């Protein structure tokens, strides 16, 4: 029971910006820790409070992408974790490309 309370508090206090890769990687780490705990085996489905609280941390674009990619019958913390990990990697690549595009280019002679 103590693990439940601690994990729910961690989820409630989660404030990383999930619009960027770092926030998504942090959310993925949180999901991974939940999925790995046997105490939460029965609470990984889409109708659980745990799933709903984690799902609510996503921005609208991520929610739409997840709903488009996975049928509702497949919504659980496993598929959500997989999706968030992939999305975080994609956003990290995009952020790196945008960063390179903004840096002034040194002239080549």
KASUL-V364806 format. One record per pair of residues at least 4 apart in sequence whose ideal C-beta (glycine too) atoms are under 7 Angstrom apart, sorted by the first residue. I is the first residue (numbers start at 1). GAP is how many residues later the second one is. Records with the same first field share a line. If there is no record, write none. Layout:
I = GAP / GAP
This chain:
1 = 4
2 = 4
3 = 4 / 34 / 36
4 = 4 / 35
5 = 4
6 = 4
7 = 4 / 27
8 = 4
9 = 4
10 = 4 / 20
11 = 19 / 42 / 43
14 = 13 / 16 / 43
16 = 6 / 7 / 10 / 11
17 = 6
18 = 5 / 6 / 9 / 39 / 40 / 41 / 44
19 = 4 / 40
20 = 71 / 75
21 = 4 / 67 / 70 / 71 / 74
22 = 4
23 = 4
24 = 4 / 60 / 63 / 64 / 67
25 = 4 / 63
26 = 4
27 = 4 / 30 / 57
28 = 4 / 53 / 56 / 57 / 60
29 = 4
30 = 4
31 = 4 / 23 / 46 / 49 / 50 / 53
32 = 4 / 49
33 = 4
34 = 6 / 16 / 43
35 = 9 / 42 / 43 / 46
40 = 4 / 10
43 = 5 / 7
44 = 4 / 7 / 32 / 33 / 34
45 = 6 / 31
46 = 5 / 29 / 30
48 = 4
49 = 4
50 = 4
51 = 4 / 25 / 26
52 = 4
54 = 23 / 26
55 = 25
58 = 4 / 5
60 = 4
61 = 4
62 = 4 / 25
63 = 4
64 = 4
65 = 4 / 22
66 = 4 / 14 / 17
69 = 14
70 = 4 / 5 / 9
74 = 5
75 = 4
76 = 4
77 = 4
78 = 4
79 = 4
80 = 4
81 = 4
82 = 4
83 = 4
84 = 4
85 = 4
86 = 4
87 = 4
88 = 4
89 = 4
90 = 4
91 = 4
92 = 4
93 = 4
94 = 4
95 = 4
96 = 4
97 = 4
98 = 4
99 = 4
